[in-house]
Amino acid sequence: MDRNTRRARAIAIAQAKPDTKLIALRYLMLAAGATAASIAVLLSHFI
């Protein structure tokens, strides 16, 4: 594998990494959904 191939592969791997802000937003939305679901379950038991 020559130098250009190695460099192209490194650039492709670096660009394939997902954005950290997007990951944080995804986990935040997942946590909000889980919280809403738990509240809905608790309310359904009390009503």
Secondary structure by P-SEA (a helix, b strand, c coil): ccaaaaaaaaaaaaaacccaaaaaaaaaaaaaaaaaaaaaaaaaaac
